[in-house]
Amino acid sequence: MTRIAIRPCPFRESEMLRQGGIHPVLARLFAARGLFDPKELSSELAALIAPAGLLHIDAAAAFLADSIAANKRMVIVADYDCDGATACATALRGLRAMGADVDFIVPNRFEYGYGLTPEIVALTAREKTPDIIITVDNGIASIEGVAEATRRGIEVVITDHHLPGDSLPDARVIVNPNQPECGFPSKHLAGVGVVFYVLLALRAELRRRGVFDAQTQPKLDSLLDLVALGTVADVVKLDPNNRILVAQGLKRMRAGRMQPGVAALFRVAGRQARSANPFDLGFALGPRLNAAGRLEDMSLGIECLVTDDEDRAWQLAQELNEINIKRREIEADMQDTAMLHLDDFSPADSSTICVFDESWHQGVIGIVASRLKEKFYRPTITFAPAGDGWIKGSGRSIPGFHLRDALDLVSKRAPSLIDKFGGHAMAAGLSIRADALDAFTQAFEAVGSAWLSEQQLERVVETDGPLDDNCYTTQFIELLDGQVWGQGFAPPVFCDEFRVVSQRILKERHLKLLLEKNGARYDAIWFGHIDSLGDRARVAFRLDANEYNGVTKVQLLVEHAEPA
């Protein structure tokens, strides 16, 4: 079941924002999202929370400054998703600008799994001979890996944002806003955001030591395109601090001031950097980088983001695009197979979904889990073979069901069931024995049925209610596009009742509509939906400026519709 609901909006706060000079509709949108203080709308770098609030960041800066002075060899161990790739590129560019001898290694996810494992430490020691390992977007759970590095005389700096387990690795220093006793107000920094903060602290430390002054110091704002890309692609909550980082990155992209690799990714995706928005980062650039880590080697993606050679960046972007096309084909096949497995699945009788197929690709199961979660609106884990009788799972969740905590509870109730697990509220990964799948499925369902009510298992399309007739304009769309919307700061969705003037199926997959309200007619499209509507419909929609033959017109992108 899916229903349309209107997001509650506190009138008093909305009115105060309006009286403060904010457009009446924007005032309503902001208040409905819990933003009451106009200061939280600032997108200027000066409004960023200061690095000092991050636990141990000064120790990390001092240690890295000492290491640069002593010419120690550093190696970054990166995660293999878009956040990991942008965090690695940010760290490489930033540390090199400050005089560090630094290289990187990114584990092949199929051989080495996730995080700083003892095997990765051995590989890094063999191939790169580092004095120091710096983790980006991983490491908070790498107790054994850090112990192995220590045994080999390698010091470890962990930069991460994932939730820690019951104990922490014995690293030289850990910077993670989610570690115990860290009072940093923005707990939602992505891995790349944590790295950017470490670089800010390191630069300040080097200024204090007289290595740079305000004129000669590296310009770290040149890295904000990478920070914005990783932050949006990792679907972390866009709290006021993250919105500043993303807004600043988008501003640079629109002005044409970005890494050659980011520019090449825009070009290969057919998007215009001059009108860059979070949707482009999350659905066009991010997937092309992620595809490398899913199917092949994220080193390709990192090299694309690190090279200053425009021709090389374009060549790498094309390679990433080809891998992404292949990823889409694999994903489509896996989705078809998943639907066959779930042929007799009854959502009414289940709170969760677990699916495994012998033919599935480990690198794509997360996307398939996401698609199934969207279709059935149930926490979903998809599993693929991992060799030697093991299977790996990737999960996606719905609001109100903390996936990592659910896996933690399963692990506590049946300690031998899960080998390894980790993640966030909305996404997590795990490894189990193939012969334990049925037992895991039952244990996971037991948690789901205990934690989730019928109401929580009903998809609700939250909207911002009706829109004034005078707002169906490209000028108003520009006003909306000037804000940073995303995870935790939902893009505006409006709803109203329309007369359905005409409807037809487009390319056998989409419903093209002509809708009418108060005498005005609007083109609309409902992607991925072909069931016709009645004469009148209540429609939840986003506004879109659709350019065709040089003419830009307002179009409604339908999120959901129901009989009026």
Buried (B, 14 or more C-beta within 10 A) or exposed (E): EEEBEBBEBEEEBBBBBBEEEBBEBBBBBBBBBEBBEBEBBBBEEEBBBEBEBBBBBBBBBBBBBEBBEEEBBBBBBBBBBBBBBBBBBBBBBBBBBBBBBBBBBBBBBBEBBBBBBBBBBBBBBEEBEBBBBBBBBBBBBBBBBBBBBBEBEBBBBBBBBBBBBEEBBEBBBBBBBBBEEBEBEBBBBBBBBBBBBBBBBBBBBBBEEEBBEEEEBBEBBBBBBBBBBBBBBBBBBBBBBBBBBBBBBBBBBBEEBBBBBBBBBBBBBEBEBEEBBBBBBBEBBBBBBBBBBBBBBBBBBBBBBBBEEEEBBBBBBBBBBEBBEBBBEBBEBBBEBBBEBBEEBEBEEBBBBBBBBEEBBBBBBBBBBBBBBEBBBBBBBBBBBBEEEBBBBBBBBBEEBBBBBBBBBBBEEBEEBBBBBBBBBBBBBBBBBBEBBEBBBEBBBBBBEEBBEEEBBEEBBBBBBEBEEEBBEBEBBEBBBEBBBBBBBBBBBBBBEBBBEEBEEEEEEBBBBBBBBEEEEBBBBBEEBBEEBEEBBBBBBBBBBBEEEEEEEBBBBBBBBBEB
